[in-house]
Structure formats: structure tokens, C-alpha cells
Amino acid sequence: PGEDVVVAFNVGGQIFMTTASTVKNRGKGSLIYRLLAGGERAAAHDSAGRVFIDRDPALFEPILDFLRHGLLPDPLTSSPQHLARAAAEAEAYGLPALAAAIATGRHISEQNSGGVAGRDDESSEGRDEFDEETAG
């Protein structure tokens, strides 16, 4: 399958959908990437076969926004407690550069990404494919 395949996650009972390329572009090396790539063999699945992540779905939204668009939670509209929890979630998902960026309010550079890149390129160079069974 190509990387434009739609993938679904059940996070704390809420379904989130994105594309495999979204996860790959900014999340390579993260827990989310490993779950899709089959690197987490003990991953739980819900009754529909979606990867189940037993975490707070409200805190998954900023993670997915970052993976999709490179956006950080807005410190002007987010409470300090929400930002601290979002940073902790980014760490839990294996996105340490995102966690640091949330905590400090600083932009993530591609050179200092720590496993995530703050870029929007859509090139297909070096992309690997996810297993079709883990994608849906």
C-alpha cells in the first residue's frame, strides 16, 4: 500500500483518522509510527481492528495537529496545565522535540528535531510502507 492509505487509532475510546504519510513525515521513530509499522507487537486493537491507545483523547489532538501541520498548541489559548499535559503526552508518544517545543514555546527546527521534523515537504524519497493489516 502507498503512504496515502488512511489509518485509524482508537485513543481512549475516540477514533482518530489520518494518513500513513502524515505519521511518517513528522512522527518517524515515535510510538505512533512504530504501532503502524508493526514495531510494537503487543499493541492492543479494538473490536474493529484499530490500534488502541489507552491515553487521553483530548491530549492526542495536539499530537495529531503537530503530525499533520507542524502546529504547536497555542500558549495564548491553552492553560499552563494543558500545555504541561500536552508536553508530557508528546514525551509518552516518543516525540521529545515536540515536548520540548511545547514546554518552551519554541519552534522545532529540522536539524534539531529529535525524531520529529518541522517541515511540510511531501517528497516521497526514502519513504517506507506500512503493513496493510496494521493500517486499518
Secondary structure as UniProt FT lines:
FT   TURN            3..4
FT   STRAND          6..11
FT   TURN            12..13
FT   STRAND          14..19
FT   HELIX           20..27
FT   TURN            28..29
FT   HELIX           31..37
FT   TURN            41..42
FT   STRAND          44..45
FT   TURN            47..48
FT   STRAND          51..53
FT   HELIX           57..69
FT   TURN            75..77
FT   HELIX           80..92
FT   TURN            93..94
FT   HELIX           96..104
FT   TURN            111..112
FT   TURN            114..115
FT   TURN            125..126
FT   HELIX           132..135
//
